[in-house]
Amino acid sequence: MVKERTHINVVIIGHVDSGKSTTTGHLVYKCGGVDPRTIEKFEKAAAQADVALLVVSAAKGEFEAGISRNGQTREHALLAYTLGVKQIIVAVNKMDVTEPPYNQKRFGEVVQSVSTFLKRIGYDPTAVPFVPISGWTGENMLAPSQKMSWFKGSKVKRGQGHANGITLLEVLDSIHPPVRVANKPLRLPLQDVYKIGGVGTVPVGKIETGILKPGMTLMFSPAKLTAEVKSIEMHHEGLQMAGPGHNVGFNIKNVSVKNLRRGDVAGNAQHDPPSDVNSFVAQLIILNHPGKIKTGYSPVLDCHTTHVTCRFAELREKIDRRTGKKLEDFPQTLQSGDAATVKMSPNRPLCVESFFTYPPLGRFAARDLKQTVAVGVIKSVDKDHGSKKHAQKGQVSK
Ligand code: GDP
């Protein structure tokens, strides 16, 4: 059996001074297993997080400031949602300084108003666990707090990926491992391709979805070629099967190292093989752009292991970042802060997928002027159906 990933990637979000460092420092120090990343790092790597931990301060005034229109809480939560982090946990911090300390009523107020704004972003607040804590005193972090015996555990809908828990650690532990990705068709974006003396061509990469086995016929896209897997290796050991999360190297027959490269995606030739796209439609948020973006704008997109210049071919809709409602059809320009649906076309062959079918291949960051100008998720792809027809064993065909 292929083991599912067992660790969970957590991205920590919240207003400055809400207690992110204090809280996560505590968790990391005590249990070692949490991999904290701030949203800024997360955004730069466009990395995959399984859950967002939103830290809000319950302290008088601080909560109100953090959640205000220009507070970072909204910005971060929206970014996490857009980047595909569908599970969120809210730690209501600084319960030691509510008036009176550890006040149940204050916790209730915070839960109410955070729920309202999470709902506007797209999260289902009935599926979000809220935990009252003090990162400072450690209440409800690792052991149930005597001072908040009124808290009987976070109430969330069943079947939403969370079990109930009293402490923050319990709730983090109860997060289901990410979607079961092993039974999806194979997607393996290549990180590198090596030529190894006596062995031959060895592509390496991380399996995002599906299973890889020796004997399997692979289709590579956009290289448009097929090849049989001779053997698989991980950490210098041969494997009879590899699955999601595994970093593997595999040896293929009759393919020259020249015909493959980083950014190509391998899939099972018999089971929804990957294909390159003529264009795709993405929903994106413009983060940092000094001017106005018009049709024709062509930043570099970082998606899985590839970097390809893509043209904003059609600005289809401007949407409200908070409600997701349409604001305008075919806007003339987009600027920082705008959310939009855009049709994009790559300037060279590219294999991407809709976020819905293969999440790791369906989210991207757009770079320009040495910064991340936008992040987005792919809503639909227009596949180049010519690719399968022309594919031939071990040969590149155009
Ligand atoms: P960050 O900016 O979100 O990483 O916040 P920090 O963890 O640096 O905390 C900001 C300030 O709040 C620091 O002075 C902390 O000592 C304080 N703080 C953090 N958590 C708590 C808490 O649970 N209770 C109290 N009273 N203070 C806290």
Boltz pocket constraint, residues with backbone or C-beta under 6 A from the ligand:
constraints:
  - pocket:
      binder: B
      contacts: [[A, 14], [A, 15], [A, 16], [A, 17], [A, 18], [A, 19], [A, 20], [A, 21], [A, 22], [A, 23], [A, 93], [A, 94], [A, 95], [A, 96], [A, 97], [A, 133], [A, 134], [A, 135], [A, 136], [A, 137]]
      max_distance: 6.0
